[in-house]
């Protein structure tokens, strides 16, 4: 199924999307990711809009099945099949009174790509249909943004705080790993690590049955993430209760950049349908743009993640460093500076850009998940930002290189930035969908 070369990337991408289509939603990949994921479905809808607009709408609508009564959109909605009981049991979303009754979900969220996806789908509709599309999604979208500010910005500072690295979407990105090692490593995991017993964990992992272990997070990281998840579950995913004691909570740079863009998109939707947004939400949203400045470090000339607990910046450069371009609210001078980092051979200017962490990072490994490989969704976010800032030459180059990568190497989950070697799972939905979007077939 992955032999694309003869038919070209558009047909190959369509085949992957069809293969992973579960009628009302699309799984990220059939074996390793058998459920519906929040930001995956947003990227998928952005591609599907070129192929089948009704199916793109359905993809986003299906996400609302999982919405909690408090507005939270979970990062996963589980398949109800008997094969996946263990996944549902691991999260036990039903312990929380706000969780939906008819589907099992996770208890945490993922980057708020929904507003942008709704608008991108809307762009393909004539104004009257666009309005009714926006109207149908508006209440859920407002409730979601209200939940983000209500639960995840407790000091009303404008930056959303995340409770688990899975919420970042960049699961084992170095800022989260370094926080984890500092504040949240249970003693028994440290012991397992010292005694080199971590190989035992392989029996519990689905991902390493499908993808070589060297391309996934380590067993120690996976175990620590599982322990962190259990702590959230013990508090039935109640953000206030979790935040009152946690040492492991992060103001995530990527998430907040995406939130800034999502807020702008939400305003655009409200304007198009002539519905004023709630005053309180507007005030909350207004703080975020200004608050991004708190993540800027003038000495190193970079944006960083910040620990919610210590209030200190976490000095690890990652792909998120470039995402203020996608946020779109930083001054042109700053944007120019980020573009220099993007092109610099020592940092992000790899042969097959854009690596998920800079080439000079001590964490860098070309195959290790979010610690080196090039991912198509982050390329897409950077391209979208570059385009709005008018970096046309850079857009042309990165777009062409991204399309060469998927055309030559396949619709994989990620790729080595050094030689383009495909890694992770093959037939990955957002790679396929965003390829379709970059090809702009219609
Ligand atoms: C991994 C990724 C996450 C994605 C999920 C499903 O957990 O880190 O971003 O949503 O897989 O594709």
Boltz pocket constraint, residues with backbone or C-beta under 6 A from the ligand:
constraints:
  - pocket:
      binder: B
      contacts: [[A, 28], [A, 33], [A, 37], [A, 39], [A, 40], [A, 168], [A, 169], [A, 170], [A, 171]]
      max_distance: 6.0
